[in-house]
C-alpha cells in the first residue's frame, strides 16, 4: 500500500478543496441536484465529461513527466491547464489547490528534495501550478504509477464533490458513501480510457457546466467559493 499516495489524496488535506463545490451549487440552484440519486448522476457526468478528459489526462501526463524529472513538460502541461480550464472560479481554485499542495510537499521529508529537483529551471518555483499537474508530480514523487495516481486523483475528486453535496443538499454521510461506492467501477473504467492518452488530446467541452459555474457566483446565498 502506498501511504504517500494516500496522503496526497486525503480529503482532509489542507489545500482548500473543501471551500469549492465545482459547479454543484449552481446545479442545486436550478434544482438539477437535490438528493442522493441526482448527486450520483451529476458526479458521474462531471467526472466523465468535464474533469476526466481534461484534468485527468494532465494528471497522468504530469506523473510521467515527474518520473522523468522533465520540468519543461511539466511547465507545458501547466500552461495547457491554464488555457483550458475555462470557468474563472474553477481555474483560480485549481491554481490555489496546486500551489498549496506543492507548498505542503516542500515541507515533507519524503518529497522536499525531489520536488525541487523536478521543478528546477522552471523559473516558477512553487507558484502558479494547477492541481492536476501538481498532483501528477507529487504522485510520481510518491512512487505511484500513472494508473494508480490517476485513480487516486479521480477518487478524491469524486469524494470532494460528494462531500460538498453532503454539506449543501443535504445528503447524509451514509448516502454519500453509497454514492461513492456506486461510482467506483465508473472511475476504474474511466481511468483505463484516460491514462495513456497524449496530453495534447486533453480537453473538455461542457458549456452548460461553465454556465452553472458562472451562475454560482451570482446566487443570492451560497456556501462555496466556486
DRENDO-1510 file (C-alpha; in Angstrom, 1 decimal, always signed):
<recs>
REC; n; res; u; v; w
REC; 1; UNK; +0.0; +0.0; +0.0 .
REC; 2; UNK; +1.4; +3.4; -1.0 .
REC; 3; UNK; +0.8; +5.6; +2.1 .
REC; 4; UNK; +2.3; +8.6; +0.4 .
REC; 5; UNK; -0.2; +8.4; -2.4 .
REC; 6; UNK; -3.0; +8.1; +0.2 .
REC; 7; UNK; -1.6; +11.2; +1.9 .
REC; 8; UNK; -1.8; +13.5; -1.1 .
REC; 9; UNK; -5.3; +12.2; -2.0 .
REC; 10; UNK; -6.7; +12.6; +1.6 .
REC; 11; UNK; -9.8; +14.8; +1.5 .
REC; 12; UNK; -8.7; +16.4; +4.8 .
REC; 13; UNK; -5.5; +17.7; +3.2 .
REC; 14; UNK; -5.4; +21.5; +3.9 .
REC; 15; UNK; -5.3; +22.8; +0.3 .
REC; 16; UNK; -8.7; +24.5; +0.2 .
REC; 17; UNK; -10.7; +21.9; -1.8 .
REC; 18; UNK; -13.5; +21.9; +0.8 .
REC; 19; UNK; -14.3; +25.5; +0.1 .
REC; 20; UNK; -15.4; +24.8; -3.5 .
REC; 21; UNK; -18.4; +22.9; -4.9 .
REC; 22; UNK; -17.1; +22.7; -8.5 .
REC; 23; UNK; -20.3; +23.9; -10.0 .
REC; 24; UNK; -22.5; +21.8; -7.8 .
REC; 25; UNK; -24.1; +24.8; -6.0 .
REC; 26; UNK; -25.1; +26.3; -9.4 .
REC; 27; UNK; -26.8; +22.9; -10.3 .
REC; 28; UNK; -28.5; +22.9; -6.9 .
REC; 29; UNK; -29.8; +26.5; -7.6 .
REC; 30; UNK; -31.5; +25.1; -10.7 .
REC; 31; UNK; -32.9; +22.1; -8.9 .
REC; 32; UNK; -30.8; +19.7; -11.0 .
REC; 33; UNK; -29.2; +18.2; -7.9 .
REC; 34; UNK; -31.4; +17.7; -4.9 .
REC; 35; UNK; -31.0; +14.2; -3.5 .
REC; 36; UNK; -28.5; +11.2; -3.5 .
REC; 37; UNK; -29.7; +9.9; -6.9 .
REC; 38; UNK; -29.2; +13.2; -8.6 .
REC; 39; UNK; -25.9; +13.8; -6.8 .
REC; 40; UNK; -24.7; +10.4; -8.2 .
REC; 41; UNK; -25.7; +11.3; -11.7 .
REC; 42; UNK; -24.2; +14.8; -11.5 .
REC; 43; UNK; -20.8; +13.4; -10.2 .
REC; 44; UNK; -20.6; +10.6; -12.7 .
REC; 45; UNK; -21.2; +13.0; -15.6 .
REC; 46; UNK; -18.8; +15.6; -14.2 .
REC; 47; UNK; -16.1; +13.0; -13.9 .
REC; 48; UNK; -16.6; +11.6; -17.4 .
REC; 49; UNK; -17.2; +14.7; -19.4 .
REC; 50; UNK; -15.5; +17.6; -17.5 .
REC; 51; UNK; -12.8; +16.6; -15.1 .
REC; 52; UNK; -11.5; +13.3; -16.6 .
REC; 53; UNK; -10.9; +14.3; -20.2 .
REC; 54; UNK; -9.0; +17.5; -19.2 .
REC; 55; UNK; -7.5; +17.4; -15.7 .
REC; 56; UNK; -7.4; +13.6; -15.6 .
REC; 57; UNK; -5.3; +13.4; -18.7 .
REC; 58; UNK; -3.0; +16.1; -17.3 .
REC; 59; UNK; -2.6; +14.2; -14.1 .
REC; 60; UNK; -1.3; +11.0; -15.9 .
REC; 61; UNK; +0.9; +13.1; -18.1 .
REC; 62; UNK; +2.3; +15.0; -15.1 .
REC; 63; UNK; +3.1; +11.8; -13.4 .
REC; 64; UNK; +5.0; +10.5; -16.4 .
REC; 65; UNK; +6.9; +13.8; -16.6 .
REC; 66; UNK; +7.6; +13.8; -12.9 .
REC; 67; UNK; +9.1; +10.4; -13.1 .
REC; 68; UNK; +11.5; +11.7; -15.8 .
REC; 69; UNK; +12.2; +14.9; -13.9 .
REC; 70; UNK; +11.0; +16.7; -17.1 .
REC; 71; UNK; +10.5; +20.2; -15.9 .
REC; 72; UNK; +9.9; +21.5; -19.4 .
REC; 73; UNK; +7.0; +19.1; -20.0 .
REC; 74; UNK; +5.6; +19.9; -16.5 .
REC; 75; UNK; +5.7; +23.6; -17.4 .
REC; 76; UNK; +3.9; +23.0; -20.7 .
REC; 77; UNK; +1.2; +20.9; -19.0 .
REC; 78; UNK; +0.6; +23.7; -16.6 .
REC; 79; UNK; +0.2; +26.2; -19.4 .
REC; 80; UNK; -2.2; +23.9; -21.0 .
REC; 81; UNK; -4.3; +23.7; -17.8 .
REC; 82; UNK; -4.3; +27.5; -17.5 .
REC; 83; UNK; -5.6; +27.9; -21.1 .
REC; 84; UNK; -8.1; +25.0; -21.0 .
REC; 85; UNK; -9.9; +25.3; -17.6 .
REC; 86; UNK; -12.4; +27.9; -18.7 .
REC; 87; UNK; -14.6; +28.9; -15.7 .
REC; 88; UNK; -12.6; +31.6; -14.0 .
REC; 89; UNK; -13.6; +30.4; -10.5 .
REC; 90; UNK; -12.6; +26.8; -11.2 .
REC; 91; UNK; -9.3; +28.0; -12.8 .
REC; 92; UNK; -8.5; +30.0; -9.8 .
REC; 93; UNK; -9.4; +27.2; -7.4 .
REC; 94; UNK; -7.2; +24.8; -9.4 .
REC; 95; UNK; -4.2; +27.1; -9.1 .
REC; 96; UNK; -4.8; +27.7; -5.4 .
REC; 97; UNK; -5.0; +24.0; -4.7 .
REC; 98; UNK; -2.0; +23.2; -6.8 .
REC; 99; UNK; +0.1; +25.8; -5.1 .
REC; 100; UNK; -0.9; +24.7; -1.7 .
REC; 101; UNK; -0.3; +21.0; -2.4 .
REC; 102; UNK; +3.3; +21.8; -3.6 .
REC; 103; UNK; +3.8; +24.1; -0.6 .
REC; 104; UNK; +2.9; +21.1; +1.6 .
REC; 105; UNK; +5.1; +18.8; -0.4 .
REC; 106; UNK; +8.0; +21.2; +0.1 .
REC; 107; UNK; +7.7; +20.6; +3.9 .
REC; 108; UNK; +7.6; +16.8; +3.8 .
REC; 109; UNK; +10.8; +14.8; +4.2 .
REC; 110; UNK; +9.8; +12.3; +1.6 .
REC; 111; UNK; +9.1; +14.8; -1.2 .
REC; 112; UNK; +11.0; +18.0; -0.5 .
REC; 113; UNK; +14.3; +17.3; -2.3 .
REC; 114; UNK; +12.8; +15.5; -5.3 .
REC; 115; UNK; +10.1; +18.2; -5.7 .
REC; 116; UNK; +12.7; +20.9; -6.0 .
REC; 117; UNK; +14.8; +18.7; -8.3 .
REC; 118; UNK; +11.8; +18.2; -10.7 .
REC; 119; UNK; +10.9; +21.9; -10.8 .
REC; 120; UNK; +14.4; +23.3; -11.1 .
REC; 121; UNK; +14.9; +25.6; -14.0 .
REC; 122; UNK; +11.2; +26.4; -14.4 .
REC; 123; UNK; +11.6; +29.9; -13.0 .
REC; 124; UNK; +8.2; +29.5; -11.4 .
REC; 125; UNK; +9.3; +27.7; -8.2 .
REC; 126; UNK; +6.1; +26.5; -6.4 .
REC; 127; UNK; +3.7; +29.2; -7.6 .
REC; 128; UNK; +1.1; +29.1; -10.2 .
REC; 129; UNK; +0.8; +25.3; -10.5 .
REC; 130; UNK; -2.5; +23.8; -11.3 .
REC; 131; UNK; -3.8; +21.0; -9.0 .
REC; 132; UNK; -3.9; +18.3; -11.7 .
REC; 133; UNK; -0.2; +18.9; -12.7 .
REC; 134; UNK; +0.9; +19.2; -9.1 .
REC; 135; UNK; -1.0; +16.1; -8.1 .
REC; 136; UNK; +0.6; +14.1; -11.0 .
REC; 137; UNK; +4.1; +15.3; -10.0 .
REC; 138; UNK; +3.5; +14.5; -6.3 .
REC; 139; UNK; +2.2; +11.1; -7.2 .
REC; 140; UNK; +5.3; +10.4; -9.2 .
REC; 141; UNK; +7.5; +11.5; -6.3 .
REC; 142; UNK; +5.4; +9.2; -4.0 .
REC; 143; UNK; +6.4; +6.3; -6.2 .
REC; 144; UNK; +3.0; +5.8; -7.8 .
REC; 145; UNK; +2.4; +4.6; -11.4 .
REC; 146; UNK; +0.2; +6.7; -13.6 .
REC; 147; UNK; -2.8; +4.4; -13.3 .
REC; 148; UNK; -2.7; +4.4; -9.5 .
REC; 149; UNK; -2.0; +8.2; -9.4 .
REC; 150; UNK; -4.9; +8.9; -11.7 .
REC; 151; UNK; -7.2; +6.6; -9.8 .
REC; 152; UNK; -6.4; +8.3; -6.6 .
REC; 153; UNK; -7.0; +11.7; -8.2 .
REC; 154; UNK; -10.4; +10.8; -9.6 .
REC; 155; UNK; -11.5; +9.2; -6.3 .
REC; 156; UNK; -10.5; +12.3; -4.3 .
REC; 157; UNK; -12.3; +14.5; -6.8 .
REC; 158; UNK; -15.5; +12.4; -6.6 .
REC; 159; UNK; -15.2; +12.5; -2.8 .
REC; 160; UNK; -14.8; +16.2; -2.8 .
REC; 161; UNK; -17.9; +16.7; -5.0 .
REC; 162; UNK; -19.9; +14.2; -2.8 .
REC; 163; UNK; -18.6; +16.0; +0.3 .
REC; 164; UNK; -20.0; +19.3; -1.0 .
REC; 165; UNK; -23.3; +17.6; -1.6 .
REC; 166; UNK; -23.4; +16.2; +1.9 .
REC; 167; UNK; -22.9; +19.7; +3.3 .
REC; 168; UNK; -25.2; +21.6; +1.0 .
REC; 169; UNK; -28.2; +19.5; -0.2 .
REC; 170; UNK; -28.1; +18.0; +2.5 .
REC; 171; UNK; -27.3; +14.3; +1.9 .
REC; 172; UNK; -26.4; +12.1; +4.8 .
REC; 173; UNK; -22.9; +10.7; +5.2 .
REC; 174; UNK; -24.2; +7.2; +4.7 .
REC; 175; UNK; -25.8; +8.1; +1.4 .
REC; 176; UNK; -22.7; +10.0; +0.4 .
REC; 177; UNK; -20.6; +6.9; +0.9 .
REC; 178; UNK; -23.1; +4.8; -1.0 .
REC; 179; UNK; -22.8; +7.3; -3.9 .
REC; 180; UNK; -19.0; +6.9; -3.8 .
REC; 181; UNK; -19.3; +3.1; -3.8 .
REC; 182; UNK; -21.7; +3.2; -6.9 .
REC; 183; UNK; -19.1; +5.4; -8.7 .
REC; 184; UNK; -16.1; +3.1; -8.2 .
REC; 185; UNK; -16.5; +0.9; -11.2 .
REC; 186; UNK; -17.0; +4.0; -13.3 .
REC; 187; UNK; -13.8; +5.5; -12.0 .
REC; 188; UNK; -11.8; +2.4; -12.8 .
REC; 189; UNK; -13.2; +2.2; -16.4 .
REC; 190; UNK; -12.6; +5.9; -16.9 .
REC; 191; UNK; -9.0; +5.7; -15.7 .
REC; 192; UNK; -8.4; +2.9; -18.2 .
REC; 193; UNK; -9.5; +5.1; -21.1 .
REC; 194; UNK; -7.6; +8.2; -20.0 .
REC; 195; UNK; -4.3; +7.1; -18.5 .
REC; 196; UNK; -2.4; +6.5; -21.8 .
REC; 197; UNK; -3.8; +9.5; -23.7 .
REC; 198; UNK; -1.4; +12.0; -25.1 .
REC; 199; UNK; -1.5; +15.3; -23.2 .
REC; 200; UNK; -2.3; +17.1; -26.5 .
REC; 201; UNK; -5.7; +15.4; -26.5 .
REC; 202; UNK; -6.7; +16.8; -23.1 .
REC; 203; UNK; -9.8; +18.9; -23.2 .
REC; 204; UNK; -13.4; +19.1; -22.2 .
REC; 205; UNK; -16.3; +20.8; -23.9 .
REC; 206; UNK; -19.0; +21.4; -21.3 .
REC; 207; UNK; -20.7; +24.7; -22.0 .
REC; 208; UNK; -23.7; +24.1; -19.6 .
REC; 209; UNK; -21.2; +23.3; -16.8 .
REC; 210; UNK; -19.5; +26.5; -17.5 .
REC; 211; UNK; -22.8; +28.3; -17.3 .
REC; 212; UNK; -23.6; +26.8; -13.9 .
REC; 213; UNK; -20.2; +27.7; -12.6 .
REC; 214; UNK; -20.8; +31.3; -13.7 .
REC; 215; UNK; -24.3; +31.3; -12.2 .
REC; 216; UNK; -22.9; +30.1; -8.8 .
REC; 217; UNK; -21.1; +33.4; -8.4 .
REC; 218; UNK; -24.4; +35.3; -8.6 .
REC; 219; UNK; -26.5; +33.2; -6.2 .
REC; 220; UNK; -28.4; +35.1; -3.6 .
REC; 221; UNK; -26.8; +33.0; -0.9 .
REC; 222; UNK; -24.0; +30.4; -1.2 .
REC; 223; UNK; -21.8; +28.2; +0.9 .
REC; 224; UNK; -18.8; +27.8; -1.5 .
REC; 225; UNK; -16.4; +30.0; -3.4 .
REC; 226; UNK; -16.9; +28.2; -6.7 .
</recs>
